[in-house]
Amino acid sequence: MSAKTIHYLILVCSLFVLRIAQANSTPASTSDSSSIWNTLTNGKIRPNLRYFYMNTDNVGEAYDAYAHGIGLGLSYESAPWKHISLGISGQWMYNINASSFVPDAKFPILNRYEMGLFDLIQPQSMSILSRLEKLYIAYSIQKSSIKMGRQVINTPFINPQDGRLRPTAIAGIWVDWNNIPQTKIEGGYIKAISPRSTTQWFDIGESMGIYPQGLNPDGSKSNYLGNIKSLGIGMIGITLKQWKPWSIQVWNMYVDQVMYTGMLQADAQWPTNQKSQWIAGVQYIEQHALQHGGNSEPSKTYMSTGAMSRTFGAKLGWENKQWKSSINFNRITGEGRYLMPREWGKDPFYTFMPRERNEGFGDVQAYVAKIAYQWKKIPVKTQVAHGYFLLPQVNEFALNKYAMPSYSQSNIEVTFEPKGKWKGSSFSLIYVYKNGMENGILADKFIINKVNMSQVNFIVNYNL
């Protein structure tokens, strides 16, 4: 057992001792409610459990994979003391059973999915993996807060991307301001990131390239891992709801020495009667390289000098208490690749579907239809989505960073969230099928773990 794991076990023991002290403490009505001891012993301790089974089946005799993983966590947040609170959480992950993550001689292609359940830095480890996921101090007043330290945020560009055992977390200062009517302002400075599928913390530049790096615009292998220098990320987002039925979002993200990205999005809801409504949305994103895009050497940079990209998106749908449906479109122009480190979060596009991204591509047309149904008498939700993603040719490297062929994708998801004594738990079954749409015959490296494959995910969550 590693020293880090031992430290986290000490954390668990400390939280249990604190919980016992909380149970045996003097009732708040007779104690000094402003004391630090009262603040600590009246905090909230929450366990969480996550089990994840994933199985990827490639067409024919190609390399297949499976994995069973389990995660256990314990978090604590103190009661507020003079508007100040503390938070901490430790998380543990374990590989119960999995296929080998070493490609065999016949199909020397790395697994894309199952190995990400654990730690990409040490994929063969069978030890208990651990991460100090949250460690922060927060100041709250009314509905607003300022939080400093390790935490989890959810923005269009950096988000939990909760498709593995643990989400992406950040370290820095984050402000969530809600004291202006119909206005939400959030943003801050991010110094470090612990990406999903890792247990370590990395400076911003170090975090870029932990996931597959793809290809440079000239077709050579990208080599920016460990070669990007950045002082951090500055981000701000403003959501305005003054102009009913519209909700307007404006986001700006500045990655020091690498790139600038801005997003404008407008979403609306129009009630048709008391039970249903129309929904619509439009989105525009533009980004530009800063300086040399991360490194003065073209082979080691993240975004080429002078590079830029634009994307346009739209959606239209109808929904009521049981049904949600939408048709969605996204267009990345041929001016350049849309780039956003996959270590940081999922795509913000309306056409996003779990288990694939359109990051890294230019000249893309994506069409997705989604429909969801919430059953009346049982706590079950069913979701179906189908999309067509038209990408540049696999050898058009300037617009196809990951040499991905055009594809169609179908997702079916069923989620059961019981009530009563099982409240806080959920059981999800997700089936994914991706079909290649290229007419010619492609080499295995363009097919295996990319298209002509299916995948089954079974996920159990419990949060107290």
N, C-alpha and C positions, 0 to 999 in steps of 0.2 A: 504494500500500500504506500502510495507516494506521500511525501511530506505535506503537499498541498491538500490532499484528501484528508489527512489527519487534522489539519487546521480547520477544515470545514466540519469535520465531525465534532470538534471542540465547539464550533459555532452552534451546531444542533443541540448539544448538551446544554450550552448556556441558555438557549432559547427555551428549552424545556424547564430548566431551573427557574427562569423568569416567569414561565407560565404557572408553575407551582406557587411561586411567590404571589402572583396575581390572584390566584384562587384563594390564598390564605390571608390576603391583605385586608386591612380594616375597610369597611364600606366607605364609599366616597363621601357619603353624607356626614361622616364623623371624622374624616381625615382632611389633611391640608391638600385641597385639590390643585393648588399651584405648585406643590413640591415636585422636584425632579423624580423622586422615587415613585410618586403617584403617577406621573407621566409615563414612566417606563413600565410599571406593572399593569397599567390600563391600556397598553398597546394591543394591537391585533396580531396574532400569530396564525398564519395560514399555510397548511400543507398543500401540495399539488402532486398529482401523479399523471404520467402520460405513457401509454403503451403504443407502439407504432410497428405495424407489420407492413412491409412493402415487397412486392414481387414484380419484376420486369421481365416480360417475355418477348424476345426479338424473333422476327420471322425466321423460319427454317432452323438450321442447326447453329445459329449464331449464339454468341455468349449471352446467357441469361443470368439473373441474379435475384437473391432474396435476402431479407434481413428482418430479425426481430429485435427491437430495442425498447428499453424501458428507461424512463426518467423520473426522478423523485426530487422534489424541492421543498424548501421550507423558507417562508418569508416572514419578516416582522416589521411592523410600522408602529412607532410609538404614538401615544396620544399627544395632541399639541400642547406645548408649553410656551406661553407668550407668542403664539402663532408659529412656533418652531417645532418641527417633528424630524425624527430620524427613521431611516429605512435600511434594511439589509436582507439579502436573500442568498442562499446557497443552493446549487443545483448539482445533481449527480446523474450520470448517464451510464448505461451498461449494455454491452452487446450480448444479448442472450444467445443468439445463434445467427449466423450469416454465411452466405457463400463467400468464396475467396474474393478479395478485392484486388488480386494480382491478375492481370490479363494472361490468358494462356497463349501458347505459341501459335495456335491457329487463328485466334482473334485478339491480336495485341492492342485492344482498344479499352481504355479506362472506363469503368463503370461511372455513370453520371449521377445516379440517384441514391442507391442504397448506401453507399459509403458516406454520403452526406448526413446520414442519421446520427453519426458519431463525431469523429474528429478528423477532418481532412489532413491535418498536420501529422497525425499518427493513426492512419486508417487500420492498421493491423493490430492495434492494441486491444487486448482482452481485459485490461484493468478497468476498475471503476474510474470513470472520467468525472472531473468536478470543475465547477466554475463559480466564482463569486460574482453573481450576475448583477446584483444591486447593492450599492453602498452610497447613500446620499443623505444630505441634510436639506430640508425644505422649509420655506417660509410661506405661509398661506394667509390670505386676507380675503374675506368674503368668498367669491368664487374663483379667485386667482391664486397663482402660486409661482414661486421661483425655486427651482430644484438644482442642486449642485452635487455632482458625483456620478456614480454609475447608475444607469436607469434605462428604461425602454421607452422609446417615442414612436409615434406613428405619423409620418408625413408622406407626401407623394414620392419622395426620392430616398428617404431612409425610413425603414419601417420593419416590424418584426418578421415579415415574410414567413408566417407560422406554418411551414410545410415540412418541418422536421421535428426532432425532439425538443429543441430549444430555439427561441427567437434570437434575432440580432439585437444587441444592446449597445449603448453608447456611453461615453464618459465626457462630461462637460457641464455647461450651465444651460438650463432650459427654462424659459419663461412661458407660462400659459395665462394670458390676461383676458378676463371676461367681465370686467367691471364697466364696460361701455355698452349700453343697450344695443342689441342686434349686431354686435361686433365681437369677433374673437381674434386676438393677436397672439401668435406663438412664434417662438424662435429662440436662437441662442448661438452659442459657440460650442463646437464639438472637437475635442482633442484626440479621442481614441475610440476605437470600435472593436467589439468582439462579435464577429460575424456568426450568423447561423452556421452550424456544422463545424464550429471550433470551440475550444475551451479557453483559449488565450486571448489577451488583449493586445491590440496593435495600434501604433500611431497611424494617422490617416494614410500617409504614403505607403506604409508597410502593409496595410490591409488590402491594397489593390493588387490583385494577381494571385491571391490564395486560391480562388476558383480558376478553372481553365482560362488561359489568357488569349486564346484564339490566334489570329494572324494579323500582321501589319498590312497596311494598304497595298504594299508591293508583293504580298503573298508569303513573305518570310514569317517565321514564328515570332510572335510578340515576346518581348523580354523585359517587361516593366516591373516584374516582381522584385522588390528590394531596390529598385532604381528610381523611385519617385520620392521627391522631397516636398513636404507640405507642412505648414504650420497649423493647419486645421481647416475646419469648415465653419463658415458663417451662414446662417439660414434664417429667413423670416417668412411667415405666412400670415395673411390677413383674410378673414372670411367675413363678408358683409351680407346681412339679411334684411336691410332696410327697404329694398325694392321688391316687395312681394309680387309675384310668386318666385322671384329669382333669388338664388344664393350665389354670390360671386366669391371666388377664391383667387388670390394672387400670391404666388410663391416665388422666392428668389433664393438661389443657393450659390454661394461663392466658395469654391475649393481652391485654397491658396496655391498659386503657381501651376494650377492644372486646368480648371475650366469654370465657366459661369453658366448657369441654367436658370431660365425663367419660365413660369407657367401661369396662364390665365385660363380659368375654367368657370363656366356659368351653368348652373343646374336649376331646373324649375319643376314645379308640381301644380297641375290644374285639376281641381276636383271636378268630376263629372256628375257626381251625386254624393250622398252621404256615405256611400260604401266603396267608392272607387275613384281613381284619379289617373290622369295622364302624366308621364314624366318625360323630361327631355334634358339634353345637355350638350354643350359644345366645349372643346378644349383646344388650346394652342400652347405648344412648348417650343422654345428656341434655346439653343446653346452654342457657346463659342469657346474655343481654346484660349487659355491665358498664357502669355509668354510662349514657352516651347511645349506646353501641354504636359509638363511634368519632368522632362529631361531634354537637354539640348541635343542628345544623340537620337536620331529618328528611330533607330531600332529598339531604344529603351524607353521611349515616351509613351504615355497613355493616349494622348490626343494630339494628332499632328499639328504642327505650327500653322495657324490660320484656319484650322478646320472649323466647320459649323454644321448644324443640322436643324431641321424644322419638322414638327409633326402637327397634324390636324386630326381632331377626333370629334365624333358626334354620336348621340344615342337618342332613341325614341322608344317609349314603352308605355305599358298600362299595368295597373296593379290595384288589388284590393286586399282585404285581410287574409285571404287564402292564396291568391295568385299574384305572382310577379313575373312580368315578361318584358323583354326589350330586344331591339335590334341595334347593333353597335358597329361603328366603322372607325378605322384609324388609317391614316396615311402618313408615312415618313417619306419626305421628298428625296429626290436623287441628289440633293446638294451635299450630302455627307451622311456618315453613320450617326445614329442616335446612340450615345455612349453614356452609361451609368454603371459603375462597378456593381456586379451581381452580388458581391459580398454585402452590400448596403441595404438592399431591399428589392421588392418586386416592381414590375412596370406599373406606372400610374394610368395606363391607357384603359379606356372603356372596354377594349377587346381582350384584356388580359384573361388568360385561362390558366389555372394551376397546372404545373409540370412543364411549362415552356415559357420562353421569353421572346420578345422581339427587340430587346436591347442588342446593340452591336450591328444593326442592319440599317441600310438606307434604301430608298426606292421600294418601299413596302406598301402593299394594300392588304388590309385585314378586315374581314367581315365575320361577325359573331352574332348568333341568336341565342338568347338565354330565356329559360322559363323555370319557375319554381312554384311548388305547391305545398302549403302548410295544411296538414290534415286537421279536421275539426275535433274528432273525438280521441285521437291519440297524438302524443307529442312527437310526431314524425314530420320531417321536412324532406321533400324530394326536389332535386335540382338537375336540370339537363341543359347542356350547352353544346353547340356545334359551331365550328369556325373554319374559314378558309383563309390561309395566310400565303400570299403571293410574294415571294422573295426574289432577289437577283439570282442569277446563276451561281452555282457553288464555286466556280473559279473566278467570279467577279469580286476579287478580294477587297477592292476599295469600298464596296458597299455590303460585303458579306463576311464579317469578321470571323464567324464560327463555321464557315463552309456548310451552311444548313440549306437543304433543298426546300422548295415550296412544299406545303403540307396542308392537310386537313386534320382537324382534331375534334374528338367527341368526348365529353365528360359526363358521367352520371354519378350523382352523389345522393346518398340517403343518410340522414342524421336523425338519431333518436335521442331525445333529451328528457329522461324520466322526471317525474315530480315526486313529491312526498319525501320519504327518507333517502331517496336516491338523487334528490335535487343537488345540482352542482356537478353532476356527471354527464357525459355525452358519449355516444357511440356513432362513429361515422364510417361508412363504406364508400370509397371513391374508385370508380373504374375509368380508366383513360385509354383511348385508342388514337394513335397518330398514323396517318397514311401519307406516304410520299406522293407528290403530284408531278414529278419530273417524268417526261416521256422516255428519255434515254436510259441506258443502263449505267448505274453509278457504282463506284467502288464501295467496299464495305465501310470505309471510314466516313462516308457520307450517309450511311444508312443505320448502322448499329448504334443503338441507344439514342437515335435521333428520330427516325420515322419507321414505318412498317413494324410497329411495336405496340404492345398493350401493357397496361400496368394496373395492379390492384393494390389499394391502400386500405388498411383497416386500422382505425385510430380510436383509442379510448382515453378520455380525459376525465380527471376528477379534480375539482377546485373547491375547497371549503370556503 
